[in-house]
Amino acid sequence: MARTTPESGDGVRRRPKDRKAQIARASAEAFSTLGYHGVSMDAIAARVGISAAALYRHYSGKYELFRDAVLSLGQQLVDATAFAEDASGDPRVLLERIASAVSETALNNRESGGLYRWEARYLRGDDQATLNAQIRTVHRRVQQPLCRMRPELDSRERWTLSTAMISVLGSIVDHRAKLPGGQIRALLAELILTLVPAEFPAVSDEPEPLPPTTLGHRSKYEALLIESMKLFNQKGYRDTSMEDIAAAVGMPASGIYRYFSGKSDILAGGFRRDADRWSAEMSAILDQASDREEALTRLIDGHVARAFGQPEMDYVYYTERLNMSAGDQQILRNLQRSTVETWGDLVAGLRPEWTVGQARFAVYAALAVVVDLGRLVHYRNSPYTRDLVSGLMDLTLLGRYRLRTVLPAK
């Protein structure tokens, strides 16, 4: 006998027509929130309100769900910007339209956008190639009006600017600050246009030599934190064993447990230690600066130097933070929020046309530019990359390059 429900007019229970769409959204949000390894088919089924057996009627396994979720997000960006293929007219207007389309897509997928930004590394073979093709398509569409406004740019410079622009637009999935949607879209479009005239430094792009290793002079605790973060960056958290960490420090694996309860504790400890040091450095900068602009630009330079000097910290934070306990994740989010609030207050004082809320959104965007450009250039620590990235942060936060003291001619 057919089962009945109060909602079914003819007494027959029917499967919702959008069931697959519900599954896709639930799985994308689950993978974004918990990470690829933290999600099970049972957990996704529970989010949708069906049994795991019913879920398997739509998908053969977790990877297929994951692949479809990531590639669906990429395809949404491709579809949202399709109008740019044959567009003509004012390139500035076209760039604004593209920015609006991308930011609208990001807002619609804010709960799952982290999946595309940070978990997509788990795609395999042809699936990774498909995502790469989607991303290249969006970049090419951003570069179309950019080429018309900046015809002198070479290929590397165009990719640098389109990466910075897409980073600004995508930054809203990395945080949960709130503003009305219209304000968010308008602000992000403003930031994109501000980046158009970005200058490229005329300095050496040769990476600076690495400092000599002084592992023997560090405490075991310090060495464990430093070497584990490097390994998490190189191999990934899941593929780094306690034996790997112990070997890098020159101690037996059992010795690690004198300092840490486990690998997750090491991960959280590394982030807390870095946050404490950066907090102390920011306090010193704020105490010594003579005005808001000096304080902000010194914070920018300090952040860029830290990001390129210790490239593992920011990247590992965004890619591996889901491997920490919920409590440790919340502590680190609170620390990041405190940093953004400090920067945002400075920016709001320098940009009276912005509210404090808008200023904080701009800070998140500027911080995302550092991470994504760092990934683009493989964190090459050179005067060129540091000057380039700090200049893009200037434009994002100040709307211009910083004021520089002109020394009198001798």
DANORNOR-V228488 format. One record per residue. N is the residue number from 1. RES is the residue in one small letter. SS is DSSP state (H for helix, E for strand, - for the rest). BURIAL is I if it has 16 or more other C-alpha atoms within 10 Angstrom, else O. Layout:
{{N RES SS BURIAL} {N RES SS BURIAL}}
//
This chain:
{{1 m - O} {2 a - O} {3 r - O} {4 t - O} {5 t - O} {6 p - O} {7 e - O} {8 s - O} {9 g - O} {10 d - O} {11 g - O} {12 v - O} {13 r - O} {14 r - O} {15 r - O} {16 p - O} {17 k - O} {18 d - O} {19 r H O} {20 k H O} {21 a H O} {22 q H O} {23 i H I} {24 a H I} {25 r H I} {26 a H I} {27 s H I} {28 a H I} {29 e H I} {30 a H I} {31 f H I} {32 s H I} {33 t H I} {34 l H O} {35 g - I} {36 y H I} {37 h H O} {38 g H O} {39 v - I} {40 s - I} {41 m H I} {42 d H O} {43 a H I} {44 i H I} {45 a H I} {46 a H O} {47 r H I} {48 v H I} {49 g - O} {50 i - O} {51 s - O} {52 a H O} {53 a H O} {54 a H O} {55 l H I} {56 y H O} {57 r - O} {58 h - O} {59 y - I} {60 s - O} {61 g - O} {62 k H I} {63 y H O} {64 e H O} {65 l H I} {66 f H I} {67 r H I} {68 d H I} {69 a H I} {70 v H I} {71 l H I} {72 s H I} {73 l H I} {74 g H I} {75 q H I} {76 q H I} {77 l H I} {78 v H I} {79 d H O} {80 a H I} {81 t - I} {82 a H I} {83 f H O} {84 a H I} {85 e H O} {86 d H O} {87 a - O} {88 s - O} {89 g - O} {90 d - O} {91 p H I} {92 r H O} {93 v H O} {94 l H I} {95 l H I} {96 e H I} {97 r H I} {98 i H I} {99 a H I} {100 s H I} {101 a H I} {102 v H I} {103 s H I} {104 e H I} {105 t H I} {106 a H I} {107 l H I} {108 n H O} {109 n - I} {110 r - I} {111 e - I} {112 s - I} {113 g H I} {114 g H I} {115 l H I} {116 y H I} {117 r H I} {118 w H I} {119 e H I} {120 a H I} {121 r H O} {122 y H O} {123 l - I} {124 r - O} {125 g H O} {126 d H O} {127 d H I} {128 q H I} {129 a H O} {130 t H I} {131 l H I} {132 n H O} {133 a H O} {134 q H I} {135 i H I} {136 r H O} {137 t H I} {138 v H I} {139 h H I} {140 r H I} {141 r H I} {142 v H I} {143 q H I} {144 q H I} {145 p H I} {146 l H I} {147 c H I} {148 r H O} {149 m H O} {150 r - O} {151 p - O} {152 e - O} {153 l - O} {154 d - O} {155 s H O} {156 r H O} {157 e H O} {158 r H I} {159 w H I} {160 t H I} {161 l H I} {162 s H I} {163 t H I} {164 a H I} {165 m H I} {166 i H I} {167 s H I} {168 v H I} {169 l H I} {170 g H I} {171 s H I} {172 i H I} {173 v H I} {174 d H I} {175 h - O} {176 r - O} {177 a - O} {178 k - O} {179 l - O} {180 p - O} {181 g H O} {182 g H O} {183 q H O} {184 i H I} {185 r H I} {186 a H O} {187 l H I} {188 l H I} {189 a H I} {190 e H O} {191 l H I} {192 i H I} {193 l H I} {194 t H I} {195 l H I} {196 v - I} {197 p - O} {198 a - I} {199 e - O} {200 f - I} {201 p - O} {202 a - O} {203 v - O} {204 s - O} {205 d - O} {206 e - O} {207 p - O} {208 e - O} {209 p - O} {210 l - O} {211 p - O} {212 p - O} {213 t - O} {214 t - O} {215 l H I} {216 g H O} {217 h H O} {218 r - O} {219 s - O} {220 k H I} {221 y H O} {222 e H O} {223 a H I} {224 l H I} {225 l H I} {226 i H I} {227 e H I} {228 s H I} {229 m H I} {230 k H I} {231 l H I} {232 f H I} {233 n H I} {234 q H O} {235 k H O} {236 g - O} {237 y - I} {238 r - O} {239 d - O} {240 t - I} {241 s - I} {242 m H I} {243 e H O} {244 d H O} {245 i H I} {246 a H I} {247 a H O} {248 a H I} {249 v H I} {250 g - O} {251 m - O} {252 p - O} {253 a H O} {254 s H O} {255 g H O} {256 i H I} {257 y - O} {258 r - O} {259 y - O} {260 f - O} {261 s - O} {262 g - O} {263 k H I} {264 s H I} {265 d H O} {266 i H I} {267 l H I} {268 a H I} {269 g H I} {270 g H I} {271 f H I} {272 r H I} {273 r H O} {274 d H O} {275 a H I} {276 d H O} {277 r H O} {278 w H I} {279 s H O} {280 a H O} {281 e H O} {282 m H I} {283 s H O} {284 a H O} {285 i H I} {286 l H I} {287 d H O} {288 q H O} {289 a - O} {290 s - O} {291 d - O} {292 r H I} {293 e H I} {294 e H I} {295 a H I} {296 l H I} {297 t H I} {298 r H I} {299 l H I} {300 i H I} {301 d H I} {302 g H I} {303 h H I} {304 v H I} {305 a H I} {306 r H O} {307 a H I} {308 f H I} {309 g H O} {310 q - I} {311 p H I} {312 e H I} {313 m H I} {314 d H I} {315 y H I} {316 v H I} {317 y H I} {318 y H O} {319 t H I} {320 e H I} {321 r H I} {322 l H I} {323 n H I} {324 m - I} {325 s - O} {326 a H O} {327 g H O} {328 d H I} {329 q H I} {330 q H O} {331 i H O} {332 l H I} {333 r H O} {334 n H O} {335 l H I} {336 q H O} {337 r H I} {338 s H O} {339 t H I} {340 v H I} {341 e H I} {342 t H I} {343 w H I} {344 g H I} {345 d H I} {346 l H I} {347 v H I} {348 a H I} {349 g H O} {350 l H I} {351 r - I} {352 p - O} {353 e - O} {354 w - O} {355 t - O} {356 v H I} {357 g H I} {358 q H I} {359 a H I} {360 r H I} {361 f H I} {362 a H I} {363 v H I} {364 y H I} {365 a H I} {366 a H I} {367 l H I} {368 a H I} {369 v H I} {370 v H I} {371 v H I} {372 d H I} {373 l H I} {374 g H I} {375 r H O} {376 l H O} {377 v - O} {378 h - O} {379 y - I} {380 r - I} {381 n - I} {382 s - I} {383 p H I} {384 y H I} {385 t H I} {386 r H I} {387 d H I} {388 l H I} {389 v H I} {390 s H I} {391 g H I} {392 l H I} {393 m H I} {394 d H I} {395 l H I} {396 t H I} {397 l H I} {398 l H I} {399 g - I} {400 r - I} {401 y - I} {402 r - I} {403 l - O} {404 r - O} {405 t - O} {406 v - O} {407 l - O} {408 p - O} {409 a - O} {410 k - O}}
//
